[in-house]
Amino acid sequence: MAGGIIGSIIGGVLTGGAGPALGAGIGAAIPSIAEIAKVIVDRTIPDPQKKAEAQAEIEQALTARETALTAALQAQNEQQNAINLAEAQGNDRFSSRWRPALGWACVAAFIYQFLAAPMVTWLGAIIGVMLGVAFPAPPTIVVSDFMPVLIGMLGLGVMRTYERTTGVPGAAPGPQPARR
């Protein structure tokens, strides 16, 4: 158990939040503290009764430690949830409008890259031939730079649509069909 918790924490630190996914693997690689303590007790205490008492004390200490760690993580999660709730209930235009603004920026980049730039290049070539002048091609946008943002936003949009259509409480105003 302790190896899994430690592995989850290390995995979260190393991967920026994907701890549960990697924590199992890291936890399996780290031997449990309880297992190490049992080996030490087995090798140092010959009396079976005292050995059992020492192992019970170790189990209690580790259980208390894991309980304290779980409580600390729960308190941290509750604090983050309170912050998220306060931000969600706020009317700050800067916070509440970033997603649509970013979406429109991605739409504008797509329009420019796939419609405007080719049309300007084509019209510039036609006019350049007519006038005998070579117009430079308009700059291009590297689509791979903004695609992760757009794909992530579209994924969030699908989740919000799902929430709205299934009637998840607090999803947003909109049609809220009756749940079955």
PAZAPA-4460 file (N, C-alpha, C; in steps of 0.05 Angstrom, whole numbers, plus 32768, in hexadecimal, padded with zeros to 4 digits):
% residues 180
    n_x    n_y    n_z   ca_x   ca_y   ca_z    c_x    c_y    c_z   seq   type   mol
   8010   7FE8   8000   8000   8000   8000   8011   8019   8000     1      M     A
   8026   801A   8011   8037   8031   8013   8046   8035   7FF9     2      A     A
   804F   801F   7FED   805D   8022   7FD3   804B   802E   7FBE     3      G     A
   8032   8027   7FBE   801F   8032   7FAB   801A   804F   7FAF     4      G     A
   8017   8058   7FC9   8013   8074   7FCF   802C   8084   7FC7     5      I     A
   8043   807A   7FCF   805C   8088   7FC8   8060   8089   7FAA     6      I     A
   805A   8073   7F9D   805C   8072   7F80   8049   8085   7F72     7      G     A
   8031   8088   7F7D   801D   809B   7F72   8027   80B7   7F75     8      S     A
   8032   80BE   7F8C   803D   80D9   7F91   8054   80DE   7F7E     9      I     A
   8067   80CC   7F7C   807E   80CF   7F6A   8075   80D1   7F4D    10      I     A
   8062   80C0   7F46   8058   80C1   7F2A   804A   80DC   7F25    11      G     A
   803B   80E7   7F38   802E   8101   7F34   8042   8117   7F31    12      G     A
   8057   8117   7F41   806C   812B   7F40   807B   812A   7F25    13      V     A
   8081   8112   7F1D   8091   810F   7F04   8081   8115   7EEB    14      L     A
   8067   810F   7EEB   8057   8111   7ED3   8043   8128   7ED3    15      T     A
   8043   8138   7EE8   8031   814E   7EE9   8014   8146   7EED    16      G     A
   800F   8132   7EFD   7FF4   812B   7F04   7FEA   8110   7EFA    17      G     A
   7FFA   8102   7EEB   7FF2   80E7   7EE2   7FFC   80D2   7EF6    18      A     A
   7FFD   80D9   7F10   8007   80C7   7F24   7FF8   80AC   7F26    19      G     A
   7FDD   80AC   7F26   7FD0   8092   7F29   7FD7   807F   7F12    20      P     A
   7FDB   808A   7EFA   7FE1   8078   7EE4   7FFD   806C   7EE7    21      A     A
   8010   807B   7EF0   802B   8070   7EF3   8031   8067   7F0F    22      L     A
   8020   806F   7F22   8025   8068   7F3E   8026   804A   7F43    23      G     A
   8015   803B   7F35   8014   801F   7F3A   802F   8012   7F32    24      A     A
   803A   801B   7F1B   8053   8010   7F12   806A   8018   7F24    25      G     A
   806A   8031   7F2C   8080   803B   7F3E   807C   802E   7F59    26      I     A
   8063   802B   7F63   805E   801F   7F7C   8067   8002   7F7D    27      G     A
   8063   7FF4   7F67   806C   7FD8   7F65   808A   7FD6   7F66    28      A     A
   8098   7FEA   7F5C   80B5   7FE9   7F5C   80C1   7FF0   7F77    29      A     A
   80B2   8000   7F87   80BB   8007   7FA2   80B1   7FF3   7FB6    30      I     A
   80C2   7FE6   7FC4   80B9   7FD3   7FD8   80A9   7FE1   7FEE    31      P     A
   8095   7FD4   7FF9   8085   7FE0   800E   8096   7FE4   8027    32      S     A
   8091   7FFA   8035   809F   7FFF   804E   8099   7FE9   8063    33      I     A
   8080   7FE0   8063   8078   7FCA   8075   8088   7FB1   8070    34      A     A
   808C   7FAA   8057   809C   7F92   8050   80B9   7F95   8059    35      E     A
   80C4   7FAC   8055   80E0   7FB1   805E   80E2   7FAF   807C    36      I     A
   80CE   7FBB   808A   80CE   7FBA   80A7   80CB   7F9E   80B2    37      A     A
   80BA   7F8E   80A5   80B6   7F72   80AD   80D0   7F62   80AA    38      K     A
   80DF   7F66   8095   80F8   7F59   8091   810C   7F60   80A7    39      V     A
   810D   7F7A   80AD   811F   7F83   80C2   8118   7F77   80DD    40      I     A
   80FE   7F77   80E4   80F5   7F6B   80FD   80FB   7F4D   80FE    41      V     A
   80F6   7F40   80E8   80FB   7F23   80E7   8119   7F1D   80EC    42      D     A
   812A   7F2E   80E2   8147   7F28   80E4   8153   7F32   80FF    43      R     A
   8146   7F45   810C   8152   7F50   8125   8146   7F47   813F    44      T     A
   812D   7F3E   813E   811F   7F36   8157   811A   7F18   8156    45      I     A
   8128   7F08   8167   8125   7EEB   8166   810B   7EE2   8175    46      P     A
   8102   7EF0   8189   80EB   7EE7   8199   80D1   7EEB   8189    47      D     A
   80C1   7ED5   8184   80A9   7ED7   8173   8095   7EEB   817E    48      P     A
   8091   7EEC   8199   807D   7EFE   81A5   8086   7F1B   81A1    49      Q     A
   809F   7F21   81A6   80A8   7F3D   81A3   80A9   7F44   8185    50      K     A
   80AE   7F30   8174   80AE   7F35   8157   8091   7F3D   814E    51      K     A
   807E   7F2E   8158   8062   7F34   8152   805A   7F50   815C    52      A     A
   8063   7F57   8174   805D   7F71   817F   8069   7F87   816F    53      E     A
   8083   7F83   8167   8091   7F97   8157   8083   7F9B   813B    54      A     A
   807B   7F84   812F   806D   7F86   8115   8052   7F94   8118    55      Q     A
   8044   7F8F   812E   802B   7F9D   8133   802F   7FBB   8136    56      A     A
   8044   7FC3   8144   804A   7FDF   8148   8051   7FEC   812D    57      E     A
   8060   7FDE   811D   8067   7FE8   8102   804E   7FEC   80F1    58      I     A
   803C   7FD8   80F2   8023   7FD9   80E3   8013   7FF1   80EC    59      E     A
   8011   7FF6   8106   8002   800C   8110   800E   8027   8108    60      Q     A
   8028   8029   8109   8035   8042   8101   8031   8047   80E3    61      A     A
   8034   8032   80D3   8030   8036   80B6   8013   803C   80B0    62      L     A
   8000   8030   80BE   7FE4   8036   80B9   7FDE   8053   80C1    63      T     A
   7FE9   805C   80D7   7FE6   8078   80E0   7FF2   808B   80CC    64      A     A
   8009   8084   80C1   8016   8095   80AD   8006   8096   8094    65      R     A
   7FFC   8080   808A   7FEC   807F   8072   7FD1   808E   8076    66      E     A
   7FC6   808C   808E   7FAD   809B   8094   7FB2   80B9   8094    67      T     A
   7FC9   80C1   80A0   7FD0   80DE   80A0   7FD5   80E7   8083    68      A     A
   7FE2   80D7   8073   7FE7   80DF   8057   7FCD   80E1   8048    69      L     A
   7FBC   80CE   804B   7FA2   80CF   803E   7F92   80E7   8046    70      T     A
   7F92   80ED   8060   7F84   8105   806A   7F8F   811E   805F    71      A     A
   7FAA   8120   805D   7FB6   8138   8051   7FAF   813B   8034    72      A     A
   7FAF   8125   8025   7FA8   8126   8009   7F8A   812D   8006    73      L     A
   7F79   8123   8017   7F5D   812A   8017   7F59   8147   801C    74      Q     A
   7F67   8152   8030   7F65   816F   8037   7F6E   8180   801F    75      A     A
   7F83   8177   8012   7F8D   8186   7FFB   7F79   8185   7FE4    76      Q     A
   7F6C   816E   7FDF   7F58   816C   7FCB   7F40   817D   7FD1    77      N     A
   7F38   817E   7FEA   7F21   818F   7FF2   7F27   81AD   7FEE    78      E     A
   7F40   81B5   7FF4   7F47   81D1   7FF0   7F47   81D7   7FD2    79      Q     A
   7F51   81C5   7FC1   7F51   81CA   7FA4   7F35   81CB   7F9A    80      Q     A
   7F23   81BA   7FA4   7F08   81BA   7F9C   7EFA   81D4   7FA3    81      N     A
   7F01   81DF   7FBB   7EF6   81F9   7FC3   7EFF   820F   7FB0    82      A     A
   7F18   820E   7FA8   7F23   8222   7F95   7F15   821F   7F7A    83      I     A
   7F12   8207   7F71   7F05   8202   7F57   7EE8   820C   7F58    84      N     A
   7EDA   8207   7F6E   7EBE   8210   7F70   7EBC   822E   7F70    85      L     A
   7ECF   823B   7F7F   7ECF   8259   7F7F   7ED4   8264   7F64    86      A     A
   7EE6   8258   7F55   7EEC   8262   7F3A   7ED4   825D   7F27    87      E     A
   7EC7   8246   7F2A   7EB0   8240   7F19   7E99   8252   7F1E    88      A     A
   7E95   825B   7F37   7E7F   826C   7F3D   7E84   828A   7F38    89      Q     A
   7E9D   8291   7F33   7EA4   82AD   7F2F   7E99   82B7   7F14    90      G     A
   7E97   82D2   7F13   7E8D   82DF   7EFA   7EA3   82EE   7EEC    91      N     A
   7EBB   82E7   7EF2   7ED2   82F5   7EE6   7ED4   82EE   7EC8    92      D     A
   7ED1   8302   7EB7   7ED2   82FD   7E9A   7EED   82F1   7E91    93      R     A
   7F02   82F9   7E9E   7F1C   82EE   7E96   7F1E   82D0   7E9A    94      F     A
   7F13   82C7   7EB1   7F14   82AA   7EB7   7F00   829B   7EA8    95      S     A
   7EE8   82A6   7EA5   7ED2   8296   7E98   7ED2   8297   7E7A    96      S     A
   7EE1   82A9   7E6E   7EE1   82AC   7E51   7EFA   82A2   7E44    97      R     A
   7F0D   8296   7E52   7F26   828E   7E46   7F21   8277   7E32    98      W     A
   7F10   8265   7E38   7F0C   824E   7E27   7EFF   8256   7E0C    99      R     A
   7EEA   8266   7E0C   7EDF   826E   7DF2   7EF4   827F   7DE2   100      P     A
   7F02   8290   7DF0   7F16   82A1   7DE2   7F2C   8290   7DD5   101      A     A
   7F34   827B   7DE4   7F48   8269   7DD9   7F3D   8259   7DC2   102      L     A
   7F24   8252   7DC4   7F17   8244   7DAE   7F15   8255   7D95   103      G     A
   7F0E   826F   7D98   7F0C   8281   7D81   7F28   8286   7D75   104      W     A
   7F3C   8287   7D87   7F58   828A   7D7C   7F5F   8272   7D6B   105      A     A
   7F58   825A   7D74   7F5E   8242   7D64   7F4E   8242   7D4A   106      C     A
   7F35   824B   7D4B   7F25   824D   7D33   7F31   8261   7D1F   107      V     A
   7F3A   8278   7D2A   7F46   828D   7D19   7F60   8282   7D0C   108      A     A
   7F6F   8273   7D1B   7F88   8267   7D10   7F81   8253   7CFA   109      A     A
   7F6D   8243   7CFE   7F64   8230   7CE9   7F5B   823F   7CD0   110      F     A
   7F4A   8253   7CD4   7F40   8262   7CBD   7F57   826F   7CAE   111      I     A
   7F6A   827B   7CBC   7F81   8287   7CAF   7F91   8271   7CA0   112      Y     A
   7F98   825C   7CAE   7FAA   8248   7CA3   7F9E   8239   7C8B   113      Q     A
   7F85   8232   7C8D   7F79   8221   7C78   7F67   822F   7C64   114      F     A
   7F5F   8248   7C6A   7F4F   8257   7C57   7F5C   8270   7C4D   115      L     A
   7F63   8282   7C5F   7F6D   829C   7C58   7F89   829B   7C4A   116      A     A
   7F9C   828D   7C57   7FB7   828C   7C4B   7FB7   827F   7C30   117      A     A
   7FAA   8269   7C2B   7FAA   825E   7C0F   7F9C   8271   7BFB   118      P     A
   7F86   827E   7C04   7F79   8291   7BF2   7F8A   82A9   7BEB   119      M     A
   7F98   82B4   7C00   7FAA   82CB   7BFB   7FC1   82C2   7BE9   120      V     A
   7FCC   82AA   7BED   7FE1   82A1   7BDC   7FD7   829E   7BBF   121      T     A
   7FC0   8292   7BBB   7FB5   828F   7BA1   7FAF   82AA   7B93   122      W     A
   7FA1   82BC   7BA2   7F9B   82D6   7B96   7FB5   82E6   7B91   123      L     A
   7FC8   82E3   7BA3   7FE2   82F1   7B9E   7FF0   82E7   7B86   124      G     A
   7FEE   82CD   7B81   7FFB   82C1   7B69   7FED   82CB   7B4F   125      A     A
   7FD2   82CC   7B50   7FC3   82D6   7B38   7FCA   82F3   7B33   126      I     A
   7FC8   8304   7B48   7FCD   8320   7B44   7FEB   8325   7B3D   127      I     A
   7FFD   8315   7B49   8019   8317   7B42   801F   8311   7B25   128      G     A
   8011   82FD   7B1A   8015   82F7   7AFE   800A   830E   7AED   129      V     A
   7FF3   8319   7AF4   7FE7   832E   7AE5   7FF9   8348   7AE6   130      M     A
   8004   834D   7AFC   8015   8366   7AFF   8032   8361   7AFB   131      L     A
   803A   8348   7AF9   8057   8342   7AF6   8066   8346   7B10   132      G     A
   8059   8342   7B26   8066   8346   7B40   8063   832C   7B50   133      V     A
   8078   8325   7B60   8076   830D   7B71   8070   8316   7B8D   134      A     A
   8059   830D   7B97   8051   8313   7BB2   805C   82FD   7BC5   135      F     A
   8065   8304   7BDD   806E   82EF   7BEF   8056   82DF   7BFA   136      P     A
   805B   82C7   7C00   8045   82B6   7C0B   8040   82BF   7C28   137      A     A
   8027   82BD   7C31   8022   82C5   7C4D   802E   82B1   7C60   138      P     A
   8034   82B9   7C78   8040   82A7   7C8B   802C   8290   7C92   139      P     A
   8037   827A   7C9B   8026   8263   7CA2   8027   825F   7CC0   140      T     A
   8013   8251   7CCA   8011   824B   7CE6   8018   822D   7CE9   141      I     A
   8027   8227   7CFD   802E   820B   7D02   8016   81FF   7D11   142      V     A
   8006   81EF   7D03   7FEE   81E4   7D0E   7FF3   81D2   7D26   143      V     A
   8009   81C4   7D26   800F   81B1   7D3C   8013   81C0   7D56   144      S     A
   8018   81DA   7D56   801C   81E9   7D6E   8002   81EE   7D7D   145      D     A
   7FEC   81F2   7D6F   7FD3   81F8   7D7D   7FBF   81E1   7D7C   146      F     A
   7FC5   81CB   7D6F   7FB3   81B4   7D6F   7FAE   81A8   7D8A   147      M     A
   7FC3   81A4   7D9B   7FBD   8199   7DB6   7FA9   81AA   7DC6   148      P     A
   7FAB   81C4   7DC3   7F99   81D6   7DD1   7F7C   81D2   7DC6   149      V     A
   7F7A   81D2   7DAC   7F60   81CF   7DA0   7F53   81B4   7DA6   150      L     A
   7F63   819F   7DA4   7F58   8184   7DA9   7F50   8182   7DC7   151      I     A
   7F60   818D   7DD8   7F59   818C   7DF5   7F3F   819B   7DFA   152      G     A
   7F3C   81B2   7DED   7F24   81C2   7DF1   7F0C   81B3   7DE5   153      M     A
   7F0F   81A7   7DCF   7EF9   8198   7DC3   7EF1   8181   7DD5   154      L     A
   7F04   8174   7DE2   7EFE   815F   7DF5   7EEF   8169   7E0D   155      G     A
   7EF7   8181   7E17   7EE8   818D   7E2D   7ECC   8195   7E24   156      L     A
   7ECA   819E   7E0B   7EAF   81A5   7E00   7E9D   818D   7DFF   157      G     A
   7EA7   8176   7DF8   7E97   815E   7DF7   7E8E   8157   7E12   158      V     A
   7EA0   8159   7E26   7E97   8153   7E42   7E82   8165   7E4B   159      M     A
   7E84   817F   7E45   7E70   8193   7E4D   7E55   818D   7E3F   160      R     A
   7E57   8186   7E26   7E3E   817F   7E17   7E31   8166   7E24   161      T     A
   7E41   8153   7E2B   7E37   813B   7E38   7E2A   8143   7E53   162      Y     A
   7E37   8154   7E62   7E2C   815C   7E7C   7E12   816B   7E78   163      E     A
   7E11   817C   7E64   7DF8   818B   7E60   7DE1   8179   7E57   164      R     A
   7DE7   8167   7E45   7DD1   8156   7E3A   7DC8   8140   7E4E   165      T     A
   7DDA   8138   7E61   7DD1   8124   7E74   7DC7   8130   7E8E   166      T     A
   7DC8   814A   7E90   7DBD   8157   7EA8   7DCE   8156   7EC0   167      G     A
   7DE9   8157   7EBD   7DFA   8156   7ED5   7DF6   8171   7EE4   168      V     A
   7DF1   816F   7EFE   7DEC   8188   7F0D   7E03   819B   7F0C   169      P     A
   7DFC   81B4   7F07   7E10   81CA   7F06   7E20   81CA   7EEC   170      G     A
   7E18   81BC   7ED7   7E27   81BB   7EBE   7E26   81D6   7EB1   171      A     A
   7E0F   81E2   7EAE   7E0C   81FC   7EA2   7DEF   81FF   7E9B   172      A     A
   7DE6   8218   7E97   7DCA   821B   7E8E   7DC7   820F   7E72   173      P     A
   7DB1   8204   7E6D   7DAB   81F8   7E54   7D96   81E3   7E57   174      G     A
   7D8F   81D5   7E42   7D7B   81C1   7E45   7D84   81AB   7E58   175      P     A
   7D75   81A6   7E6C   7D7B   8192   7E80   7D66   817C   7E7F   176      Q     A
   7D69   8168   7E6F   7D55   8153   7E6E   7D53   8143   7E88   177      P     A
   7D3C   8139   7E8C   7D37   8129   7EA5   7D49   8110   7EA3   178      A     A
   7D55   8109   7EBA   7D65   80F1   7EBB   7D54   80D9   7EC0   179      R     A
   7D5B   80C3   7EB4   7D4C   80AB   7EB7   7D55   809A   7ECE   180      R     A
***
